[in-house]
């Protein structure tokens, strides 16, 4: 599959981080996709690339790109299922991951892989926005 017509805001490769308690859910919503075409794109899915094993994906959603962030707890309101999300021409969407680091340790990803379709043709690309999540069994001891 090729990258296709969808675009992202111009960003340098980045990696956001969060320190959390083991087993606590958190939200990662930094990946934004824009449709500059005159056709509707259907998002087929997104995944962390590569996905570390201790990092459990509890859900993947679409949302307005306003107020996107990374933080502890459940995802914000105003979410839509990402699979099948129809991104209209001239619009942008934030991809929201609801995650959990299942055990103490560090999980790293280097980007977000997005799969989508425009006019019956499939495309895929990787946004260079990664994540470092650290869960410490002994808070404040510098293990993260």
C-alpha positions in Angstrom: 0.0 0.0 0.0 1.1 3.6 -0.7 0.8 6.6 1.5 -2.0 8.1 -0.6 -3.6 11.5 -0.5 -4.2 12.2 3.2 -1.9 14.6 4.9 -0.6 15.4 8.3 0.4 18.7 9.8 4.1 19.3 9.2 5.8 17.7 12.2 9.2 16.5 13.0 9.3 13.0 14.4 8.3 13.4 18.1 7.8 11.1 21.0 5.5 12.1 23.9 5.8 10.6 27.3 3.8 9.8 30.4 4.5 8.3 33.8 1.6 6.3 35.2 0.8 3.6 37.8 1.0 0.0 36.4 -2.4 -1.1 35.1 -3.9 2.4 35.0 -5.5 3.5 31.7 -4.4 6.6 29.8 -5.1 8.5 26.6 -2.7 9.2 23.8 -4.2 11.6 21.2 -1.4 13.4 19.3 -1.9 12.0 15.8 -3.8 14.3 13.5 -4.8 13.4 9.9 -6.1 16.0 7.3 -8.1 15.3 4.1 -7.0 17.8 1.4 -8.8 16.0 -1.4 -12.3 16.5 -2.8 -13.3 12.9 -1.9 -14.3 11.4 1.4 -11.7 9.1 3.0 -12.8 6.2 5.1 -10.4 5.3 8.0 -10.0 1.6 8.3 -7.8 1.5 11.4 -4.8 2.7 13.2 -2.1 1.0 15.3 0.9 2.0 17.3 4.0 1.2 15.3 5.6 -0.9 16.6 3.4 -1.8 19.5 5.3 -2.9 22.7 3.7 -6.0 24.3 3.0 -4.6 27.7 1.1 -1.8 26.1 -2.6 -2.9 25.9 -4.9 -1.0 23.4 -8.3 -0.7 25.0 -9.8 1.3 22.2 -9.1 3.5 19.2 -11.3 6.5 18.4 -11.7 9.5 16.2 -12.3 13.0 17.6 -12.0 16.7 16.7 -8.3 17.7 16.8 -9.1 20.6 19.2 -7.7 19.9 22.7 -5.8 16.8 21.9 -3.3 15.6 24.5 -1.8 12.7 26.5 -3.0 12.1 30.0 -4.1 9.6 32.6 -7.6 8.2 32.8 -10.3 7.5 30.3 -10.6 9.2 26.9 -12.4 12.6 26.6 -16.0 12.9 25.5 -17.0 13.4 21.9 -15.4 10.2 20.5 -16.5 8.2 17.5 -15.3 4.7 16.5 -12.3 5.1 14.3 -13.0 2.0 12.1 -15.3 3.2 9.3 -14.9 6.9 10.2 -15.6 9.1 7.2 -13.2 12.0 6.9 -14.8 14.5 4.7 -12.9 16.8 2.3 -11.1 19.7 4.0 -11.5 18.2 7.5 -9.1 16.9 10.1 -9.4 14.2 12.7 -7.4 13.3 15.8 -6.7 9.6 16.4 -7.3 8.8 20.1 -5.8 5.7 21.7 -7.1 4.5 25.1 -4.2 2.4 26.5 -2.9 0.6 29.5 0.6 -0.4 30.5 -0.2 -3.8 32.0 2.9 -4.1 34.2 5.8 -2.0 35.6 8.3 -1.0 32.9 8.6 1.1 29.9 6.8 0.8 26.5 7.9 2.7 23.4 6.4 3.3 20.0 7.8 5.3 17.1 4.6 6.3 15.3 1.0 5.7 14.4 0.2 3.5 11.4 -3.0 4.6 9.7 -5.0 2.6 7.1 -7.7 4.2 5.0 -9.5 4.1 1.7 -10.4 6.7 -0.9 -12.6 5.8 -3.9 -12.2 2.1 -3.3 -8.4 2.2 -3.1 -6.5 1.3 0.1 -3.6 3.3 1.5 -1.4 3.3 4.6 1.2 5.5 6.2 3.0 6.0 9.5 2.8 9.3 11.4 6.1 10.0 13.1 4.5 10.7 16.5 5.6 8.1 19.1 5.0 7.4 22.7 7.0 6.5 25.8 4.9 5.2 28.7 6.5 4.3 32.0 4.8 2.5 34.8 6.8 2.2 38.1 5.9 -0.3 40.8 7.8 2.0 43.2 6.8 5.6 42.6 9.3 8.4 43.1 12.3 6.1 43.0 13.5 7.2 39.6 12.8 4.0 37.8 11.0 5.8 34.9 
